[in-house]
Amino acid sequence: HFFNDLVEARIAYLPLYPDEEDIVWNENFLNNSPNSLAEITPKYADMERVVRLIHVPSVADGRFLQIIMDGNEDFAMAYLAEKQ
């Protein structure tokens, strides 16, 4: 099972529920940033309609996406952070 494989590999997955009332979501950033999938992985360019790969530093003034997640509490937060 896909999710069991992720857990066994110690890969945290982060489901997103943008329609839930308490979710803050920057839909404009996610939908309107250029899709870099074909540039990064040309082999999978045909998947651009369903997979979006955003090179965050190039569209966010050099910042990167920082994610803080607590799976036990079912809480996660993502924000743009300055390069450290």
C-alpha positions as CSV (number, residue, x, y, z in Angstrom):
1,H,0.0,0.0,0.0
2,F,1.4,3.4,-1.0
3,F,0.9,5.1,2.4
4,N,2.5,2.2,4.2
5,D,5.5,2.4,1.9
6,L,5.9,6.1,2.8
7,V,5.6,5.4,6.5
8,E,8.2,2.6,6.3
9,A,10.6,4.8,4.4
10,R,10.1,7.5,7.1
11,I,8.6,9.9,4.5
12,A,6.0,12.2,6.0
13,Y,3.0,12.9,3.7
14,L,1.0,16.1,4.0
15,P,-2.6,15.9,2.8
16,L,-4.1,19.3,1.9
17,Y,-7.7,20.2,2.5
18,P,-8.1,23.7,1.0
19,D,-11.9,23.7,1.4
20,E,-11.8,23.3,5.2
21,E,-12.8,26.4,7.1
22,D,-9.7,26.8,9.2
23,I,-7.2,26.3,6.4
24,V,-5.2,29.3,5.2
25,W,-4.1,28.6,1.6
26,N,-2.3,30.8,-1.0
27,E,-4.1,29.4,-4.0
28,N,-2.8,32.1,-6.3
29,F,0.9,31.2,-5.5
30,L,0.3,27.5,-6.0
31,N,-1.8,27.8,-9.2
32,N,0.0,30.7,-10.9
33,S,3.6,29.9,-10.3
34,P,5.4,28.4,-13.3
35,N,5.4,24.6,-13.5
36,S,9.0,23.4,-13.6
37,L,8.2,19.7,-14.0
38,A,9.4,19.5,-17.7
39,E,12.5,21.5,-16.9
40,I,13.5,19.4,-13.9
41,T,12.3,16.0,-15.1
42,P,11.8,16.1,-18.9
43,K,11.0,12.4,-18.9
44,Y,7.7,13.2,-17.1
45,A,6.8,16.4,-18.9
46,D,3.6,14.7,-20.1
47,M,2.4,14.7,-16.5
48,E,2.3,18.5,-16.2
49,R,-1.5,18.6,-16.3
50,V,-1.7,16.6,-13.0
51,V,1.7,17.2,-11.3
52,R,2.9,20.7,-10.4
53,L,6.5,21.3,-9.4
54,I,7.3,24.8,-8.3
55,H,10.9,25.9,-7.9
56,V,10.1,28.1,-4.9
57,P,13.3,30.2,-4.8
58,S,12.9,31.4,-8.4
59,V,9.3,32.7,-7.8
60,A,9.7,33.8,-4.2
61,D,12.7,36.2,-4.2
62,G,15.2,33.5,-3.2
63,R,13.1,32.2,-0.2
64,F,12.3,28.6,0.2
65,L,9.3,26.7,1.5
66,Q,9.7,25.6,5.2
67,I,7.2,23.0,6.5
68,I,6.6,22.3,10.2
69,M,4.5,19.2,10.7
70,D,3.3,17.3,13.7
71,G,1.5,14.1,12.5
72,N,0.5,13.1,16.1
73,E,-1.4,16.4,16.5
74,D,-2.6,16.4,12.8
75,F,-1.1,19.9,12.4
76,A,1.1,21.4,9.7
77,M,2.2,24.8,8.6
78,A,4.2,25.9,5.6
79,Y,5.7,29.3,5.0
80,L,8.2,31.1,2.9
81,A,11.5,31.5,4.8
82,E,14.7,33.4,4.1
83,K,17.7,31.3,3.1
84,Q,19.8,30.4,6.1
